[in-house]
Amino acid sequence: MRMVKAFVRSFVIAVSMYSRIPVPQFIWKEEDMRYVFCFFPWIGAVTGGCIYIWNMFCGFFQIGTLGRTAMSMVIPLLVTGGIHVDGFMDTMDALHSYQTRERKLEILKDSHIGAFSVMMLAAYGLIWIGAFSEIGNAVSLKLVCGGFFLSRCLCGISAVSFPLAKKEGLLYLFADSSHRRIVKGSLYLQGVGCIGWMLFWSPVRGAIVTVMSFLALAYYDHRSRKEFGGVTGDTAGCFVLMCELCMLVAAAGVDLVFGK
């Protein structure tokens, strides 16, 4: 009964932290945060599900490509509240400062917006819109929507497996409080299930999208160690966005090569 209560509280914390979905509020205790990352991917499931439903709605009412694509890009912001975008912008400012590791970590904590974060976010948005507008295959759309789940599985695994750049912040708090064996096992199981679901819909398309997600994870590990000495909450948010973009571009590329 005590473990069930801990799982329920971890679920509520995950939803409260990583989405704008209203949930009951309570004072967080360390034992309540042991399984938070187990439920992180389900924020992606809600996001991907909403995007899929919206695109089905657009198809039924013959809404144009621009409206379909623009709203599809807004949905993740509405669901998550932009928490990962904030991490992306902070990380871009730090990376493009070309300062020492210590200074980069300071920039990650700086609440001010720099020019590079704005430019990189604009570039990200343009690439996202361009790639999503090319998604014309129903299977590819399902893979893209599933990618929101997979990116968070990989992000959660990295949080409890990769070295941490600093011993402070919410990522450190959640990672340090996590029951690592259960969290890793849960995320591995969910990740494998998601990949299997993708391969079920299309072995070729699913494999290509999956490979891109793992390449993004490998690059994230390498770059985080090199630039910051490990991962932080901001770099984790940046990874979620970049992983999703890589899978989206891969799915769009497959559609262009093999046809919609």
N, C-alpha and C positions, 0 to 999 in steps of 0.2 A: 504493500500500500504506500509506503514511504517513497519507493522508486517511482511509482505511478504519479504521485504528487509532484516529484521532482521533474518528471518528463513533461507534465502538463504546464508547470511553471516555466520550464525552459522553452516550451513551445510559445507561450504567451510572450516571453521576453524576446524571442526571435522575431515574432510578428511585430511587436512594438518597436524593436530596434531597426529592423530592415524594411519596414513598410509603413504605409499610412493607414493600414486597415485598423479600425478601432477595436481595441481589446481592453479587458479590465486592467487597471493599474495597481501595483503593489510595490512595496519596498524590496529591492533586489538583495538577496543574500547569496553568498558564495556557492552554497549547495544548490541554489536554483539555477545556476549558470553552467552546470556540468555538461548539459546535453544541448545547449543552444545551437551549435553548429549542425546537429542532426536534422534540425528543421529549417535551416537556412535555404536549402534547395526548393522548398515548397513555396517560398516567395516567388521564385522563378517560375514555378508551375502556374501560379495565379497570373503572373505577367504574361507568360506564353499563351495561357488559355484565353485571356482577354484579347490578345492580339489575334488569335485564331478566330474567335467569335466575331470580332470586328471585321475581319476580312471576309468571312462568310456573309455577314450582313451587307458588306459592300458589293459582293457578287450578286446577292439576291436583288438589291435595289439599284444595281448598275451604277454605283458611285465610282467616279473616275480615279485614275492612278494616283494623282496628286493628293486627293483627299484621303484615299486609302493609306498611302505611304506616310503622309504627315501625321495622321492620327495614330498610326502604328508606332511612330517614333515617340509620340507624346505619352502613350499608355504606360511605358516603363517609369516615366517620371511621376505620373499620377499614382502608380502603385507603390513605388519606393520612396517618393518624396525627394528624389534626387540625391540620396546619400552617396551613391557610387559616383555620380557626376562630380560631386564635391571632391572626392578622393582623386579622381582623374585630373581635375584642374590643379589641385595642389601638387600632384606628382609631376605634371608637365612643367609647372613653374620651377620645381626643384631640379628636375633633369636638365632643363635648358638654362639653368643659372651657371653651370659649369664651375661650381664652387667646390670646396672641400666637402667630404662626407658629413662632417659635423654641421657645416653651414646648410647643406641640403636638408638635413633632418630638422633644422630650425625653420627652414622655409616651409616644410610640410605642415608645421604647426601654425604658420602665419595665416591669419584670417583674411589678409588683403589679397585681391585678385591681381595677378600680373598679366602683362601683355601676352606672354607665350601661352598661358592657360586659355585665354580667350581665342587666340588664333588656332590652337590645337583642337579646341572644342568645336570651333566652326568647321575645321577640316574634317573632324570626326563626323559631324552632322551631315556634311555634304556627301561623304563616302557612304554613310549609312543610308541616306535617302537614295543615292544613285544605285546602290546594291539592292535595296529592298524593292525598288521600282521594277527591277528585272526579275523578281521572283514571280513566275507565272505558273509554276507547276505545283499542284496541290500537295504532293509529297514533300517537295522542297520547303513549302510553307510550314508543314508539320515539323520538319527537321529544325528549321529556324526557331520555331516556338519551343521545341524541346531543348534547344541550345540554352535557353534562359535557366533551365533546370540544371543542365550539365555544367554550365559555367560556375554555378554556385556550389556544386559538388566538389569541383576541382579547387575552388577558392577555399572552401572549408578544410579540405585535405591539406592544402598548403599552409593554412593557418596553424595547424597542429603538427606539421611535419617539417616545414622550412624554419631556418633560424630567424628569430625575431630581432629587429634592428634596435629596439629599445624596450626597457622594462617599465613601460607606462602606456596609457591609452586603452581604449576599449578592446582592441584586438588582443593586446597582451592580457587584459583582464579575463576575457572569454577563454583564450587559449590556455592561460595558466590555471583557470578553474576547471577546465574540461577533463572529463574522464576519457583520456586519450584512446584507450583501447576500444571502448564502446563507440566513441565518436568516429574514429577511423573506420571501424567495421561497418557502421551504419552508412557512412558516406561512400565507402567503396561499394557496398551493396547497392545503394541507390544509383551511383554512377554507372555501374555495370548494367543495372536494369534499364537505365536511360539509353545507354549505348545499344543494348539489345533491342529496345523499342525502335531506335533509329534504323538499325540494320534490318529489322522486320519490314519496315516500309520500303526500304531500298538498300540492298547490300552495298551497291557502288556509291550512291550519293551519301548514304549514312556513314560509310567508311571514310570518305573524303572529308566530310564535316567533322567527324570524330578526330581524325588525324590532325586537322587544323587546330582543334581545341588543345590537343596535347603539345603541339608545337608552340602554341601561345603560352602554355604552362611552363614549358622548358625555358622559353625566352624570359618569362617573368622571373623564374628562379635565378637564372644567370644574371639578369640586369639588376635585380634587387640586391643580390649579394655584392655585386660589383660597385653599385652606386651608393647603397645605403647600409650594407653589412647585414641585410636581412629584410624581412617584410614588415610592414606597418599596416595600420587600418587604412591609410590613404592609398598605399600601393595595392592593397587588396581590392579596394573599390575600383582602382584603375584597371586591375587585371580583369575584373568582371566585365567591364565595358569593352576592353580590348579583345577578350576571348569571344564575346558575343559578336563583335564586329568581324573577327576572323572567320567565324562559322557562317555568318551572313554572307560575306564576300565569297566564301567557298561555295555555298549553296547557289548564289547568283551565277558564279562562274560555271558551275556544272550545268545550270539551266541554259546558259548561252552556248556551251559546247555541245551538249547532248539534246538540246531543244526543250521547249516548255511543254 
